[in-house]
Amino acid sequence: MDMAILHWIQENIVADWLTPLMRCITFFGEYGAGWILLALGLLIPKKTRWMGLSVGAALLLGLLLGEFGIKNLICRPRPFVAEEMALLIPAPHGFSCPSGHTTSSFAAATSLFLYHKKWGAVALVMAGLVAFSRMYFFVHYLTDVLFGVVLGIACALAARWIIQKIRTATVRKEQM
């Protein structure tokens, strides 16, 4: 079923006019770079510092669990390896599941949503587009992307909990 979905996307959605936009979207998630820049920007104003820390912590958890842990346990080949396909982007390295772009995108977007609903909603739309772009470019299966969504959300929730514990401890110290 995973491969059938990718073929449907290739036959019904991939288009010359759309590919440049999808390249920009997928590039935003490359190494989590767009989300890392956002986290760093949030660290600058005092008002958003805890939000930036939470986004950064969620990204770090996603990297450690997804890229260094789960991918190497599952060892799932990418779709273009399982079925030869001319790619529209440079071939990514490593295993397929979970999608790292999706994990980082949903980790960051969910973190933002937990602090600021409006910004978070926009970020969640972007995360969804990044996730879809990975199937558009035939480098991840739907199940890789779904696993990345779940992992990213879990990392955001864990990061929020950790940052809240640190924040509470910091506030207590300052009050003494």
N, C-alpha and C positions, 0 to 999 in steps of 0.2 A: 504494500500500500504506500509506503514511504516513497518509493521510486515512482509510482504512478502519479503521486501529487507533484513531484518535481517535473515530470514530463508534461503534466497539465499546465503548470506554470510556464514552462518553456514554449509550449504550443499556443497558449492563450494570452499570456501577459507580456512576455519578453518582447520588446520593440526597440528599434533603433533610436527613436526619440526619447525613450524612457531610460535607456541604459546609462547615459551620462549622469542623470540625476541619481540613479541607484548607486552608481560608483561613489558619488559624493556622500551619500547616506551610509554606505558600507564603510567608507574610509573614516567617517566620524567615529565608528566603533573599533577601528584598528588599534590593537593593543590597549583599548580603553582610552585612547588619547584624548578624544573630545570630552569624555567624562572626567578624566584626570584634570584637564585644564579648567573645567567647571568647578571641580572640588577645590583646586588651588585658588581660583577667583573668589570662592565663597569664604575662604580662610582670611581674606584681607579685611573686610569690614567686621567689626566686633559683633554686630547684629546677626551675622550669618555664620560666624565661626564654628559653632557647634554643628550646624548643618553641614558645613564643609568637612568637618572631622568625621561625621557619620557617613557621608558619601565616600570619603577616602577609605574609611574602615571597611565599608561594604565592598568596595572595589578590591581591596587587599584580600578579604576573605574569599571573594569569588575567584581571584587569581590562585590563591593557595589551594582551595578545595577543588576548583574546576580544572585549571590548567595543569597543576602539578600533582593532583590527586586522582580525581575521578577519570579524566581522559586516559591516564596511563593504566587504570584498572580495567576500563571497558575496552580500550584499544580498537574502536570501531573505525574501519576505513572510510574515507570521505566518498561521497557519491561519485565524483569524477574518477576515482580510483576503481570503484566497483563496476562502473560502466563508463568507458572512455567517452569523454565529451570535450569539445573545444571550449575552453573557458573564456569569458569576457573580462576577467581580471587575472592577475598573477595567481598561480596555484598556491594556496596556503599550505603550510607544513603542519605536521602533527596529525593527531587523530580528530575524529569528527564529533564525538559526543562527550560532554555537552558543548554546545556552541559557546565559545568564549566571548564573541561579540555580543551575543544575546545575554549571557550571564552578566557581563559588565554593564550593559545597557539597562537591564532591569534592576540590578543592584543599585546603580546610581539613581535611576528614575524613581524607584520605590522609596529610596532614602529621601529624595527631595519631596515626594508626595507626603511622607510622614511628617514633614516639617511645614510644608507650604503647599496646600492643595492645588492652587492655580498653576504655579510653576511645575509642580509634580505632574499634573495632568498633561501639560505640554511635553514634559520629558517622557512620560509614558507613551505618548503618541510617537515621539522620535524613537524610543526603544522598540516599539512595535515595527516601525519602518526598518530599523537596523536588522531586527530579527528576520523580517520578510526578505530583506536584501540578500541574506545568506542563502536562502532557498532560490531566489531569483538567479543568483550566480552559480547555482549547482554545486555549492561547497558544503552544504549541510542538509540533512534530512529534516522533515517536520518534527520527528521525535527528538532530534538533537536540539532543535530550537525550543520545543516545549520543556525539555529538561533544563535548558538554560534559563527559561523564564522562571521556573520553580526554584532553581538554585539561586538565581539573582534575587528573587523576592525573599527567600530564606536568609540570604546573606545580609540584605538590608534590615530585616527584622532583628537579626542577631547583632548587627552593628549598632542599631538604634539602642538596643538593650544595654550593650557594653558602654556606649557613649553616655547614656543616661546615668549609669552607675558611676562613671568617672565624674560626670558633671555634678551629681549629688555629693560625692565625696569632696570635690573641689569647693563647692559652695559651703559645705560644713566647715572645712578648714579655714576658709576666709572669714567665717563668722566667729571663729574662736579668738 
